[in-house]
Amino acid sequence: MSTASSEDHPHAAHAATVQDTGEFGVISRITAGRRQPDSTLLGPGDDAALVAVSGGVVVASVDMLIEGRHFRIDWSSPHDIGRKAVAQNAADLVAMGASPVTFLVALGCPPNTGIAFTDALNEGLWEEAACVGAGISGGDLVQAPGVTLSVTALGDLHGRRAVLRSGARPGDVVALAGATGYSVAGYTLLSRGVTARTAAAAECLSVHRAPRPPYSVGLAAASLATAMIDTSDGLVSDLGHIAAASGVRISIDSRALGSPEPVQEVAALCGASAADWVLDGGEDHAFAGTFPPGEQLPVGWRLIGHVDTAADTGPGVVVDGEPRRPGGWTSWKAP
């Protein structure tokens, strides 16, 4: 019988870790050299995968929410957690130009979890699924040390082309549907224990607990957008994904972007920068996209910048002419 060496241990102190490598570095290692079957039209690297099936294409995505990492049960109600779990998956499908059709939900929880908790969680899941005309068609239930949700989303392009991150071209304009900065404002209030009974604080807390992706506005852009993404990691980070996939530079005009008044109010209360929150705060699940020049933007989209040829330093995002490093959400970043 052989025994594993200390080098094989997943937590070996001297070995490279997932935190050292980073989320996208780990994904690259997982996918490098792997050959996809012919049925996989688009694999890892976009908001969702495209899989060919008899009679069409299925758009598929999966996300997990872990208690203590993605939500806290002392901050969010189970109903809100359910809505958030579906919303972040539905937004990924919409960013590809697909209408959500159904969701599969796997729940892990301790054995002493109250039935009232799971009932309210279920109500939230179904309520958000109904917002996109979808249902929940299956899943799994297992014992776990904490509450864990894994949601798989399946969508339909209805014969349209998929909107990929790689489609942006120099000369395109950059636009945003929805608003950013709300969720990080709500998170900051909660994490700092700041008590503010104002309409602005309530709005930011509400969005943090259960985001409100502008689904219909996103889908309305599917036939025109050259690239689109769900702003789950932060506007600069996610536009950076489009820039990298398309080999371009994306320029944002901060004056056109602006900062919503509730975000400004909470930022002032917390001694933070509303502009930074709007650029880098994640989990708002707005949609950012690029569009051909000269075309009228779909209703609900507003111009915030343009696409240029990549600089000598490579693809990236600039704000008001200055390069901007992503500062939003990454996996293994301290919560």
C-alpha positions as CSV (number, residue, x, y, z in Angstrom):
1,M,0.0,0.0,0.0
2,S,1.4,3.4,-0.9
3,T,0.8,6.5,1.1
4,A,0.3,10.1,-0.1
5,S,3.3,12.4,0.5
6,S,2.9,15.8,2.1
7,E,3.2,17.3,-1.4
8,D,0.0,15.6,-2.4
9,H,-2.0,17.1,0.5
10,P,-4.4,19.7,-0.8
11,H,-3.3,22.2,1.9
12,A,0.4,21.6,1.8
13,A,2.0,24.9,3.0
14,H,4.8,25.0,0.4
15,A,2.6,24.1,-2.6
16,A,1.0,26.6,-5.0
17,T,-2.6,27.3,-3.9
18,V,-5.8,28.2,-5.8
19,Q,-5.5,31.7,-4.2
20,D,-1.9,32.1,-5.6
21,T,-3.1,30.9,-9.0
22,G,-6.3,32.9,-9.2
23,E,-9.7,31.9,-10.4
24,F,-9.0,32.2,-14.1
25,G,-5.6,30.6,-13.7
26,V,-7.3,27.6,-12.2
27,I,-9.8,27.5,-15.0
28,S,-7.0,27.6,-17.5
29,R,-5.3,24.6,-15.9
30,I,-8.6,22.7,-15.8
31,T,-9.3,23.3,-19.5
32,A,-5.8,23.3,-21.1
33,G,-5.3,20.5,-23.5
34,R,-8.8,19.1,-23.1
35,R,-10.7,18.2,-26.2
36,Q,-14.4,19.0,-26.2
37,P,-16.8,16.7,-28.1
38,D,-18.3,18.0,-31.3
39,S,-21.6,18.8,-29.4
40,T,-19.8,21.5,-27.4
41,L,-20.1,24.5,-29.6
42,L,-18.6,26.9,-26.9
43,G,-16.9,25.7,-23.8
44,P,-15.5,27.5,-20.7
45,G,-14.7,31.2,-21.1
46,D,-18.0,33.0,-21.6
47,D,-21.1,33.6,-19.4
48,A,-22.5,30.2,-20.5
49,A,-21.7,27.2,-22.6
50,L,-23.4,26.3,-25.9
51,V,-24.2,22.7,-26.4
52,A,-25.7,21.3,-29.6
53,V,-28.6,18.9,-29.2
54,S,-31.0,17.4,-31.7
55,G,-33.0,20.3,-33.1
56,G,-31.1,23.2,-31.7
57,V,-28.7,24.6,-29.1
58,V,-28.9,24.5,-25.3
59,V,-27.3,27.4,-23.4
60,A,-26.1,26.2,-20.0
61,S,-24.6,27.8,-16.9
62,V,-24.0,26.8,-13.3
63,D,-23.1,28.8,-10.2
64,M,-22.7,28.1,-6.5
65,L,-23.6,30.1,-3.4
66,I,-21.8,29.2,-0.1
67,E,-23.0,30.4,3.3
68,G,-20.4,32.8,4.7
69,R,-18.9,33.5,1.3
70,H,-21.8,34.6,-0.9
71,F,-24.4,35.2,1.7
72,R,-24.9,35.4,5.4
73,I,-28.2,34.1,7.0
74,D,-28.0,36.9,9.5
75,W,-27.9,39.5,6.7
76,S,-30.3,38.0,4.2
77,S,-33.6,36.2,4.5
78,P,-33.9,32.7,2.9
79,H,-36.4,34.2,0.4
80,D,-33.7,36.7,-0.7
81,I,-31.0,33.9,-0.9
82,G,-33.3,31.9,-3.2
83,R,-33.9,34.9,-5.5
84,K,-30.2,35.7,-5.6
85,A,-29.3,32.1,-6.5
86,V,-31.6,32.1,-9.6
87,A,-30.9,35.7,-10.6
88,Q,-27.2,35.3,-11.0
89,N,-27.7,32.3,-13.2
90,A,-30.5,33.8,-15.2
91,A,-28.4,36.9,-15.8
92,D,-25.6,34.7,-17.3
93,L,-28.0,33.2,-19.8
94,V,-29.5,36.6,-20.8
95,A,-25.9,37.9,-21.3
96,M,-25.6,35.3,-24.0
97,G,-28.9,36.4,-25.6
98,A,-30.8,33.3,-24.3
99,S,-34.1,33.1,-22.6
100,P,-34.0,31.0,-19.4
101,V,-36.1,27.9,-19.7
102,T,-35.5,25.9,-16.5
103,F,-33.3,25.6,-13.4
104,L,-31.9,22.7,-11.5
105,V,-31.2,23.4,-7.9
106,A,-29.0,21.4,-5.5
107,L,-29.2,22.3,-1.8
108,G,-26.8,21.2,0.9
109,C,-27.7,22.1,4.5
110,P,-27.2,20.9,8.1
111,P,-29.8,18.4,9.4
112,N,-31.1,20.9,12.0
113,T,-32.0,23.4,9.3
114,G,-35.6,24.5,9.9
115,I,-38.3,23.6,7.4
116,A,-39.4,27.3,7.6
117,F,-36.0,28.2,6.1
118,T,-36.2,25.7,3.2
119,D,-39.8,26.7,2.5
120,A,-38.9,30.4,2.3
121,L,-35.8,29.6,0.2
122,N,-38.0,27.6,-2.2
123,E,-40.4,30.5,-2.5
124,G,-37.6,32.8,-3.4
125,L,-36.2,30.4,-6.0
126,W,-39.6,30.0,-7.7
127,E,-40.4,33.8,-7.5
128,E,-37.2,34.7,-9.4
129,A,-37.6,31.9,-11.9
130,A,-41.1,33.2,-12.7
131,C,-39.6,36.6,-13.4
132,V,-38.0,35.1,-16.5
133,G,-40.9,32.8,-17.4
134,A,-39.0,29.7,-16.2
135,G,-39.5,26.9,-13.7
136,I,-37.4,24.6,-11.5
137,S,-37.4,21.1,-13.0
138,G,-35.2,19.1,-10.6
139,G,-32.2,19.1,-8.3
140,D,-30.8,17.4,-5.3
141,L,-30.8,17.7,-1.5
142,V,-27.9,16.6,0.7
143,Q,-26.5,17.0,4.2
144,A,-23.8,19.7,4.5
145,P,-22.0,21.5,7.3
146,G,-23.5,24.8,6.0
147,V,-26.0,26.0,3.5
148,T,-24.8,25.5,0.0
149,L,-26.8,26.2,-3.2
150,S,-25.8,25.0,-6.7
151,V,-28.0,26.2,-9.5
152,T,-27.8,25.0,-13.1
153,A,-29.6,27.2,-15.7
154,L,-30.7,26.1,-19.2
155,G,-31.7,28.5,-21.8
156,D,-32.9,28.8,-25.4
157,L,-31.6,31.2,-28.1
158,H,-34.8,30.8,-30.2
159,G,-32.8,30.5,-33.3
160,R,-30.7,33.7,-32.6
161,R,-26.9,33.8,-32.6
162,A,-25.3,33.7,-29.2
163,V,-23.8,37.0,-28.0
164,L,-20.2,36.2,-27.1
165,R,-17.6,38.2,-25.2
166,S,-15.3,37.9,-28.3
167,G,-17.5,40.0,-30.6
168,A,-16.4,43.6,-29.7
169,R,-14.7,45.5,-32.5
170,P,-12.8,48.9,-32.7
171,G,-15.3,51.6,-33.3
172,D,-18.1,49.9,-31.4
173,V,-19.8,51.9,-28.6
174,V,-20.1,50.6,-25.0
175,A,-23.4,50.7,-23.2
176,L,-24.8,49.7,-19.8
177,A,-28.3,48.4,-18.9
178,G,-29.1,48.7,-15.2
179,A,-26.9,50.3,-12.6
180,T,-23.8,49.3,-10.7
181,G,-22.5,50.2,-7.2
182,Y,-25.7,49.3,-5.2
183,S,-24.7,45.9,-4.1
184,V,-21.3,46.8,-2.8
185,A,-22.9,49.8,-1.0
186,G,-25.3,47.5,0.8
187,Y,-22.5,45.0,1.6
188,T,-20.4,47.8,3.1
189,L,-23.2,49.0,5.3
190,L,-23.7,45.4,6.6
191,S,-20.0,44.6,7.0
192,R,-19.2,47.8,8.9
193,G,-22.3,47.6,11.0
194,V,-23.5,51.0,9.8
195,T,-27.1,51.6,10.7
196,A,-28.9,54.0,8.4
197,R,-32.6,54.1,8.2
198,T,-32.8,56.0,4.9
199,A,-34.4,55.2,1.6
200,A,-31.0,55.1,-0.1
201,A,-29.6,52.6,2.5
202,A,-32.7,50.5,2.1
203,E,-32.4,50.4,-1.6
204,C,-28.7,49.4,-1.6
205,L,-29.4,46.7,1.1
206,S,-32.2,45.3,-1.0
207,V,-30.1,45.0,-4.1
208,H,-27.3,43.4,-2.2
209,R,-29.6,40.8,-0.8
210,A,-31.5,40.1,-4.0
211,P,-30.2,41.6,-7.2
212,R,-32.5,42.8,-9.9
213,P,-31.1,42.1,-13.4
214,P,-32.9,44.0,-16.2
215,Y,-33.7,40.7,-18.0
216,S,-36.1,42.1,-20.7
217,V,-33.7,45.0,-21.5
218,G,-30.8,42.5,-21.8
219,L,-32.8,40.2,-24.1
220,A,-33.9,43.2,-26.2
221,A,-30.3,43.8,-27.1
222,A,-29.5,40.3,-28.2
223,S,-30.0,40.8,-31.9
224,L,-27.8,44.0,-32.0
225,A,-25.1,43.7,-29.4
226,T,-21.7,42.6,-30.7
227,A,-20.6,41.5,-27.2
228,M,-22.4,41.4,-23.8
229,I,-21.7,40.4,-20.2
230,D,-23.3,40.2,-16.8
231,T,-21.6,42.5,-14.4
232,S,-21.2,40.0,-11.6
233,D,-17.6,40.7,-10.8
234,G,-17.6,44.5,-11.3
235,L,-18.0,46.7,-14.4
236,V,-14.2,47.2,-15.1
237,S,-13.5,43.5,-14.4
238,D,-16.2,42.3,-16.7
239,L,-15.5,44.7,-19.5
240,G,-12.0,43.5,-19.1
241,H,-13.2,40.0,-19.9
242,I,-14.7,41.4,-23.1
243,A,-11.6,43.3,-24.0
244,A,-9.4,40.2,-23.5
245,A,-11.7,37.9,-25.5
246,S,-12.0,40.5,-28.3
247,G,-8.4,41.7,-28.3
248,V,-9.5,45.4,-27.9
249,R,-9.2,48.3,-25.5
250,I,-12.4,49.5,-23.9
251,S,-12.6,53.2,-22.9
252,I,-15.2,54.3,-20.3
253,D,-16.3,57.9,-19.8
254,S,-16.9,58.4,-16.0
255,R,-19.1,61.4,-16.7
256,A,-21.4,59.4,-18.9
257,L,-21.4,56.5,-16.4
258,G,-22.1,58.7,-13.4
259,S,-23.1,57.5,-9.9
260,P,-26.6,56.8,-8.7
261,E,-27.8,59.1,-5.9
262,P,-28.4,56.2,-3.4
263,V,-24.9,55.0,-4.0
264,Q,-23.5,58.5,-3.5
265,E,-25.4,58.9,-0.3
266,V,-24.2,55.6,1.2
267,A,-20.7,56.2,0.0
268,A,-20.6,59.5,1.8
269,L,-22.0,57.9,4.9
270,C,-19.3,55.2,4.8
271,G,-16.4,57.5,3.8
272,A,-16.0,55.6,0.5
273,S,-15.8,56.6,-3.2
274,A,-19.1,56.2,-5.0
275,A,-17.2,56.3,-8.3
276,D,-15.0,53.4,-7.3
277,W,-18.1,51.4,-6.2
278,V,-19.7,52.0,-9.6
279,L,-16.6,50.9,-11.5
280,D,-15.5,48.0,-9.3
281,G,-18.5,46.8,-7.2
282,G,-19.9,43.4,-8.2
283,E,-23.1,41.5,-7.8
284,D,-25.4,44.1,-9.3
285,H,-26.0,41.9,-12.3
286,A,-26.5,44.8,-14.7
287,F,-25.6,44.1,-18.4
288,A,-22.7,45.7,-20.2
289,G,-22.4,45.4,-24.0
290,T,-20.8,46.7,-27.1
291,F,-22.8,47.8,-30.2
292,P,-22.1,48.8,-33.8
293,P,-21.4,52.5,-34.3
294,G,-24.3,54.6,-35.7
295,E,-27.0,52.2,-34.5
296,Q,-29.7,53.4,-32.1
297,L,-29.2,51.7,-28.7
298,P,-32.1,49.5,-27.5
299,V,-34.4,51.1,-24.9
300,G,-32.9,50.9,-21.4
301,W,-29.3,51.1,-22.5
302,R,-27.1,54.1,-22.1
303,L,-23.8,55.0,-23.7
304,I,-20.8,54.9,-21.4
305,G,-17.8,54.6,-23.7
306,H,-16.3,53.2,-26.9
307,V,-14.0,50.4,-28.2
308,D,-10.5,51.1,-29.5
309,T,-7.8,49.1,-31.0
310,A,-5.7,47.4,-28.3
311,A,-2.7,49.4,-27.2
312,D,0.9,48.0,-27.4
313,T,0.4,46.8,-23.8
314,G,-2.4,44.6,-24.9
315,P,-6.2,44.5,-24.3
316,G,-7.7,46.3,-21.3
317,V,-10.0,48.9,-19.9
318,V,-9.2,52.6,-19.5
319,V,-11.3,55.1,-17.6
320,D,-11.1,58.8,-18.7
321,G,-8.0,57.8,-20.7
322,E,-6.1,56.2,-17.8
323,P,-5.6,52.4,-17.6
324,R,-7.8,50.9,-14.8
325,R,-6.8,47.6,-13.1
326,P,-9.8,45.4,-12.1
327,G,-10.8,45.9,-8.5
328,G,-14.0,43.9,-8.3
329,W,-14.8,40.4,-7.1
330,T,-12.5,37.4,-7.5
331,S,-12.8,33.9,-6.1
332,W,-10.5,33.3,-3.1
333,K,-10.4,37.0,-2.3
334,A,-11.0,37.7,1.4
335,P,-14.7,38.4,1.9
